[in-house]
Amino acid sequence: MNWPGGSLPISVFTSCPSLRSASACSSACSTTAPQNDHEYGTTIPTFTRPLSSRASVLRRSPQDREILRLALPALGALAAEPLYVLVDTAIVGHLGRPQIAALGLAGTVLSTAFSIFNFLTYGTTAVVARASGAGQQERAARLAAQALWVSLAIGIALLVLCEALAAPLLRGLGAHGRSGHYALVYFRIAAIGLPAALVALAGQGYLRGVANLRRPLEIVLAANVANVVLEVLFVYGFHWGIAGSAAGTAIAQAGMGIAFAIELLRPRAHSRQPRLAEMRPMLRVGRQIFVRTTALMGSFLIAASVLARVGDAALGAHQIAFQLFIFLALVLDAIAIAGQVIVGRSLGAGDAHGAYEAAARMIAWSVAIGAAFAVVLLALTDWTPRAFTDDPEVIHDAKLIWPLFALMQPLGGAVFALDGILIGASDTSYLMWSMLAATGLVFVPIAFLSLAFGWGIVGVWIGLDALIVARLATLGARFASRRWAVTGWT
């Protein structure tokens, strides 16, 4: 997932071919006329099966086994990554209040820096899956090498930037006193692991692209085990305090980065030298995913900012729902990852019909899982907020938004699946503009109207639901038009 997108000029949307009328899209997709929305491919074949045949997705499908084969290890890797933060929190939390406060600040900055570069994973997956599906294994190997160079360059630049700006950045975020000192210590040591962490992102993208999701799970789990052992040794054995926690994390990330670098260099390629022409498709997709992610993250940041002005109870209730949203999204993200791989591979192989059928199946899976989450959340409305807090005002505000939070699950399930499908199809330009439109034209106005008219937390969460609905409408229209299903590699 990912977030302050600004408003977008209306002219951009009215001129965009992907937002033509439904009849125009239908006409366009009933032919084999050339489509130029992508860098890849030439034509979109005629599809004969109507979109309305959705009843079949409720029955067992031959695609289910492949979806599960990809989604389950992806879920394991996704669930393992947050353990870094949990382990740091558990160990540093016993050192004292200044230390845990320092981790809260420095860790958040580093996690954000890491998160916004997830385009290294998604961009690599999209281009490698398409090349692999087209049978161009040597090209996929060259793309792996280019992903290594790109991630390493960005990681080194990010490390230099973090080390140079560490003190003023943390001071600007409110760091002071002992906690400020500890935050600076942790930040500067842990930042050393950033280049390796970004190489790991690219490595995961490559392995996903060649449909090997077991290896990333093995590497990430090994890194987490190493992180636990090293942190316990450094913090409690060597008595290095918060510096030991940061060092353990940096070393574990370095090991993980080396393991993924080996995987990136394992396939045989005629040349592994940096080549801008080879990097360009990956960078284009990555840039557009970066903007989309930043707009999404910005939406949640604006929501928190508005609610901070409403009151502590509203902000606390929002934090409970938001963290649960992030946790539940892991399952839906795993299906989206399967979508990236299957769609990219199918389109690379020239099988647009197969890509569409698999995509429809993954949307159905995501909606069904999201609906199940919604039912459970509604059934536990009285209990769940109390598991996080004893404050009666926070519990009251959480109950106010709980139906909206539950409604977001099936809607978000469809949106996450569509994200993965369009990323796999390299249709990321549309993904970016639709995200900016939903953020700037839908959520931001509702959020600020909520503040101006006193709608409180309910108004903000109506805005978040409206954001998801707007994304579902735009992405759903794109999916139904099938303009994303461009085959081959040129």
C-alpha positions in Angstrom: 0.0 0.0 0.0 1.2 3.6 -0.4 0.2 7.7 0.1 -0.2 13.5 0.1 -1.2 13.2 -3.5 -2.2 16.6 -4.9 -5.0 17.6 -7.1 -4.7 16.9 -10.8 -5.8 19.2 -13.7 -9.1 18.1 -15.2 -7.6 18.4 -18.6 -5.3 15.5 -17.9 -8.2 13.2 -17.3 -10.5 14.3 -20.1 -7.7 13.8 -22.5 -6.7 10.4 -21.2 -7.8 7.6 -23.6 -8.4 5.2 -20.7 -11.2 7.4 -19.3 -13.4 7.3 -22.4 -17.0 6.3 -22.2 -17.9 2.7 -21.6 -19.2 2.3 -25.2 -16.0 3.7 -26.6 -14.0 1.3 -24.5 -16.2 -1.6 -25.5 -15.8 -0.8 -29.2 -12.0 -0.4 -28.8 -11.7 -3.8 -27.1 -13.8 -5.7 -29.6 -11.2 -5.3 -32.3 -7.5 -6.0 -32.7 -6.6 -2.4 -33.3 -3.1 -1.5 -32.1 -3.0 0.0 -28.6 -0.2 2.2 -27.6 -0.8 2.7 -23.9 2.2 0.6 -23.1 5.8 0.4 -24.0 5.3 -3.4 -24.5 3.4 -5.3 -27.1 1.4 -4.6 -30.1 -2.3 -5.5 -30.0 -5.1 -6.7 -27.8 -6.9 -9.7 -29.1 -10.6 -10.2 -29.3 -12.2 -11.5 -26.1 -15.2 -13.6 -26.5 -16.2 -14.4 -23.0 -18.3 -11.6 -21.5 -17.3 -10.0 -18.2 -20.7 -10.9 -16.8 -19.8 -14.6 -16.5 -18.7 -14.1 -12.9 -20.7 -16.9 -11.4 -17.9 -19.3 -12.4 -15.4 -17.7 -10.0 -17.5 -19.1 -7.1 -16.6 -22.6 -8.1 -13.2 -24.3 -8.1 -11.0 -23.1 -10.8 -7.8 -24.6 -12.4 -6.1 -21.2 -11.6 -6.6 -21.7 -7.8 -3.6 -23.9 -7.3 -1.2 -21.5 -9.1 -2.6 -18.5 -7.2 -2.1 -20.3 -3.8 1.3 -21.6 -4.9 2.4 -18.0 -5.3 0.3 -16.2 -2.7 1.1 -18.4 0.3 4.9 -17.9 0.3 4.4 -14.3 -0.6 2.2 -13.9 2.5 4.9 -15.6 4.6 7.6 -13.1 3.4 5.2 -10.2 3.9 4.4 -11.2 7.4 8.1 -11.8 8.3 9.3 -8.4 7.3 7.4 -6.4 10.0 9.0 -8.7 12.6 12.1 -6.5 12.3 10.2 -3.7 13.9 8.5 -5.9 16.4 11.8 -7.4 17.6 13.4 -4.0 17.9 10.5 -2.7 19.8 10.4 -5.7 22.2 14.1 -5.5 22.9 14.6 -1.7 23.1 11.4 -1.3 25.1 13.1 -3.0 28.1 16.0 -0.5 28.0 13.8 2.5 29.2 11.4 5.2 28.1 14.0 7.4 26.3 15.2 4.5 24.3 11.7 3.3 23.2 10.8 6.9 22.4 14.0 7.2 20.3 13.1 4.0 18.4 9.6 5.3 17.8 11.0 8.3 16.0 14.1 7.0 14.2 12.4 3.7 13.3 9.5 5.5 11.8 11.7 7.6 9.6 13.7 4.6 8.4 10.6 2.5 7.8 9.1 5.2 5.7 12.3 5.6 3.7 12.3 1.9 3.1 8.6 1.7 2.3 8.5 4.4 -0.4 11.2 2.5 -2.4 9.1 -0.7 -2.7 8.8 0.2 -6.4 12.1 -1.5 -6.7 10.2 -4.8 -6.0 7.1 -4.1 -8.0 8.9 -2.5 -11.0 11.3 -5.4 -11.2 8.6 -8.0 -10.9 6.6 -6.5 -13.7 9.3 -6.4 -16.3 11.0 -9.7 -15.3 7.6 -11.6 -15.3 6.8 -10.3 -18.8 10.3 -11.2 -20.1 10.1 -14.6 -18.5 6.7 -15.3 -19.9 7.9 -14.3 -23.4 10.6 -17.0 -23.0 13.4 -14.4 -23.0 15.3 -15.9 -20.0 18.6 -14.2 -21.0 16.8 -10.8 -21.0 15.3 -11.6 -17.6 18.8 -12.3 -16.4 20.1 -8.9 -17.7 17.1 -7.2 -16.1 18.1 -8.8 -12.8 21.6 -7.3 -13.1 20.1 -3.9 -13.9 17.8 -4.1 -10.9 20.9 -4.8 -8.7 22.7 -1.7 -10.1 19.6 0.5 -9.7 18.9 -0.6 -6.1 22.5 -0.3 -5.1 22.8 3.2 -6.5 19.6 4.4 -4.8 20.6 2.7 -1.5 24.0 4.3 -1.4 22.6 7.7 -2.2 19.9 7.3 0.4 22.6 6.3 3.0 24.7 9.4 2.3 21.6 11.6 2.5 20.4 10.0 5.8 23.8 10.3 7.4 24.3 13.9 6.3 20.8 15.0 7.4 20.3 12.8 10.4 20.7 15.5 13.1 18.6 18.3 11.5 16.0 15.8 10.3 15.4 14.3 13.7 15.4 17.7 15.4 12.9 18.9 12.9 10.7 16.0 13.9 10.9 17.0 17.5 13.8 14.9 18.8 15.3 16.4 22.0 17.1 15.5 25.2 18.1 11.9 25.9 15.6 10.4 23.6 16.9 12.7 20.8 20.4 11.5 21.4 19.4 7.9 21.3 17.3 8.5 18.2 20.4 9.9 16.5 22.6 7.0 17.5 20.0 4.4 16.3 19.3 6.2 13.1 22.9 6.6 12.0 23.8 3.0 12.7 20.6 1.4 11.3 20.8 3.5 8.2 24.0 1.6 7.2 21.7 -1.3 6.3 19.7 0.7 3.8 21.7 -0.1 0.6 21.4 -3.9 1.4 17.7 -3.5 2.3 17.0 -1.9 -1.1 19.0 -4.6 -2.9 16.8 -7.1 -1.1 13.7 -5.3 -2.5 15.1 -5.7 -6.0 16.0 -9.3 -5.4 12.5 -10.1 -4.2 11.1 -8.4 -7.3 13.3 -10.6 -9.6 12.5 -13.8 -7.9 8.8 -13.0 -7.9 9.1 -12.3 -11.6 10.4 -15.8 -12.3 7.7 -17.2 -10.0 10.2 -18.3 -7.3 8.5 -17.1 -4.2 9.9 -19.7 -1.9 13.5 -18.4 -2.0 12.5 -14.9 -0.8 10.6 -16.4 2.1 13.7 -18.5 3.1 16.0 -15.5 3.0 13.7 -13.2 4.8 13.0 -15.7 7.6 16.8 -16.4 8.0 17.4 -12.6 8.2 14.8 -12.3 10.9 16.3 -15.1 13.0 19.7 -13.5 12.6 18.3 -10.2 13.7 16.9 -11.7 16.9 20.1 -13.5 17.8 22.3 -10.5 17.1 20.1 -8.0 18.9 19.9 -10.2 22.0 23.7 -10.7 21.9 24.5 -7.0 21.3 22.0 -5.5 23.7 22.0 -7.9 26.6 25.3 -9.8 26.1 27.6 -6.9 25.1 25.4 -4.2 26.8 25.6 -1.9 23.8 22.1 -0.6 24.5 20.1 0.9 21.6 23.3 1.0 19.5 23.3 -2.8 19.7 19.8 -3.0 18.5 20.6 -0.8 15.5 23.8 -2.8 14.8 21.9 -6.1 14.9 19.3 -4.9 12.4 22.0 -3.4 10.0 24.0 -6.6 10.0 21.0 -8.8 9.4 19.9 -6.5 6.6 23.4 -6.7 5.1 23.3 -10.5 5.1 19.9 -10.4 3.5 21.1 -8.0 0.9 24.1 -10.2 0.0 21.8 -13.3 -0.3 19.5 -11.5 -2.7 22.4 -10.0 -4.6 23.6 -13.6 -5.2 20.2 -14.5 -6.6 20.2 -11.4 -8.9 23.6 -12.5 -10.3 22.9 -16.2 -10.5 21.2 -16.3 -13.9 23.5 -16.2 -16.9 23.5 -13.0 -18.9 25.6 -11.9 -21.8 26.4 -8.6 -20.0 25.8 -7.4 -16.5 27.1 -3.9 -17.1 24.8 -1.0 -16.2 22.8 0.0 -19.3 20.3 2.9 -19.2 18.3 1.4 -22.1 17.8 -1.8 -20.1 16.9 0.1 -16.9 14.4 2.4 -18.6 11.3 0.1 -18.5 12.0 -0.7 -14.9 12.6 2.9 -13.9 9.4 4.0 -15.7 7.3 1.5 -14.0 9.1 2.2 -10.7 8.6 6.0 -11.0 4.9 5.6 -11.5 4.5 3.2 -8.7 6.5 5.5 -6.4 4.1 8.4 -7.2 1.0 6.1 -6.6 2.4 4.9 -3.3 3.3 8.4 -2.1 -0.2 9.6 -2.9 -1.7 6.7 -0.9 0.6 7.2 2.1 -0.2 10.9 1.9 -3.9 10.2 2.3 -3.4 8.4 5.5 -1.0 11.1 6.7 -3.6 13.8 6.0 -6.2 11.7 7.9 -3.9 11.5 10.9 -3.2 15.2 10.7 -6.8 16.2 10.6 -7.7 13.8 13.5 -4.8 15.2 15.6 -6.7 18.5 15.4 -10.0 16.8 16.4 -8.6 15.3 19.6 -6.6 12.5 21.1 -9.5 10.1 21.3 -10.2 10.4 17.6 -6.5 10.0 16.7 -6.2 6.9 19.0 -9.3 5.3 17.4 -7.9 6.0 14.0 -4.6 4.4 14.9 -6.3 1.2 16.0 -8.3 0.9 12.8 -5.4 1.9 10.6 -2.9 -0.6 12.1 -5.5 -3.4 11.8 -6.0 -2.3 8.2 -2.3 -2.6 7.5 -2.2 -6.1 9.2 -5.2 -7.4 7.2 -3.8 -6.0 4.0 -0.9 -8.5 4.2 -3.3 -11.3 3.0 -4.7 -9.2 0.3 -1.3 -8.0 -0.8 -0.2 -11.6 -1.1 -2.9 -12.2 -3.7 -1.9 -9.0 -5.5 1.6 -10.3 -5.7 0.3 -13.5 -7.3 -1.6 -11.2 -9.7 1.6 -9.4 -10.7 3.4 -12.6 -11.5 0.6 -14.5 -13.3 -0.6 -11.5 -15.4 2.9 -10.4 -16.4 3.9 -13.9 -17.3 0.7 -14.6 -19.3 0.9 -11.3 -21.2 4.6 -11.9 -22.0 3.6 -15.3 -23.4 0.9 -13.7 -25.6 -2.0 -15.2 -23.6 -4.2 -12.1 -22.9 -7.3 -14.3 -22.4 -5.5 -16.4 -19.8 -4.3 -13.3 -18.1 -7.8 -11.9 -17.9 -9.3 -15.2 -16.6 -6.7 -15.5 -13.9 -7.1 -11.8 -13.0 -10.9 -12.2 -12.6 -10.3 -15.2 -10.3 -7.9 -13.2 -8.1 -10.3 -10.3 -7.8 -13.0 -12.8 -6.7 -10.6 -14.3 -4.1 -9.7 -10.9 -2.7 -13.3 -9.8 -2.5 -14.3 -13.0 -0.7 -11.4 -12.7 1.8 -12.2 -9.1 2.4 -15.9 -9.9 2.9 -14.9 -12.5 5.5 -12.7 -10.0 7.3 -15.7 -7.6 7.3 -18.0 -10.2 8.9 -15.5 -11.0 11.6 -14.8 -7.3 12.3 -18.5 -6.5 12.6 -19.0 -9.5 14.9 -16.2 -8.3 17.1 -17.1 -4.6 17.2 -17.5 -4.5 20.9 -14.4 -6.6 21.7 -11.7 -5.5 19.3 -11.2 -1.9 20.3 -11.0 -3.0 24.0 -8.1 -5.3 23.1 -6.1 -2.2 22.2 -7.2 0.4 24.9 -9.1 0.9 28.1 -9.9 4.5 27.3 -13.7 4.9 27.0 -13.5 7.8 24.6 -11.2 6.0 22.3 -13.4 2.9 22.4 -16.5 5.1 21.6 -14.8 6.7 18.6 -13.5 3.4 17.3 -17.1 1.9 17.4 -18.3 4.9 15.4 -16.0 4.1 12.5 -16.1 0.3 12.8 -18.8 -0.2 10.2 -16.8 2.0 7.8 -13.7 0.1 8.6 -15.4 -3.2 7.9 -16.9 -2.0 4.6 -13.4 -1.0 3.5 -12.3 -4.7 3.6 -14.1 -6.2 0.5 -13.7 -2.9 -1.4 -10.0 -2.8 -0.6 -9.7 -6.5 -1.5 -10.9 -5.7 -5.0 -8.6 -2.6 -5.3 -5.5 -4.5 -4.1 -6.1 -7.2 -6.6 -6.6 -4.7 -9.4 -3.4 -2.9 -8.3 -1.5 -6.2 -8.7 -3.1 -6.9 -12.0 -2.2 -3.5 -13.5 1.3 -3.6 -12.1 1.8 -7.0 -13.6 0.5 -5.6 -16.9 2.9 -2.6 -16.6 -0.2 -0.4 -16.9 1.3 1.8 -14.1 0.7 5.1 -15.8 -3.0 4.6 -15.5 -2.5 3.4 -11.9 -0.6 6.5 -11.0 -3.1 9.0 -12.5 -6.1 7.3 -11.1 -4.5 7.3 -7.6 -3.7 11.0 -7.8 -7.3 11.7 -9.0 -8.8 9.7 -6.1 -6.6 11.4 -3.6 -6.7 14.9 -4.8 -10.3 15.1 -6.1 -12.1 12.8 -3.6 -10.3 12.2 -0.3 -8.5 15.5 0.3 -11.7 17.7 -0.1 -13.7 15.4 2.2 -10.9 15.3 4.8 -10.7 19.1 5.0 -14.5 19.5 4.9 -14.6 17.1 7.9 -12.3 19.4 9.8 -14.1 22.6 8.7 -17.6 21.4 9.5 -16.8 19.3 12.6 -17.6 15.9 11.0 -14.8 14.4 13.1 -13.5 10.9 12.8 -16.6 9.7 11.0 -16.2 12.3 8.3 -12.5 11.3 7.8 -13.3 7.6 7.5 -16.1 8.4 5.1 -13.4 10.1 3.1 -11.2 7.1 3.3 -14.0 4.8 2.1 -14.8 7.2 -0.7 -11.1 7.1 -1.7 -11.3 3.3 -2.0 -14.6 3.5 -3.9 -13.1 6.0 -6.3 -10.1 3.8 -6.9 -12.4 0.8 -7.4 -14.4 2.7 -10.0 -11.4 3.8 -12.0 -9.5 0.6 -11.8 -12.6 -1.5 -12.4 -13.4 0.4 -15.5 -9.8 -0.1 -16.7 -10.0 -3.8 -16.0 -13.4 -4.2 -17.8 -12.1 -2.3 -20.8 -9.2 -4.9 -21.1 -7.0 -2.1 -22.5 -4.3 -3.2 -20.0 -4.0 -6.7 -21.6 -1.2 -5.8 -24.0 0.7 -8.9 -25.0 4.4 -9.7 -25.9 7.6 -7.7 -25.4 9.0 -5.3 -27.9 
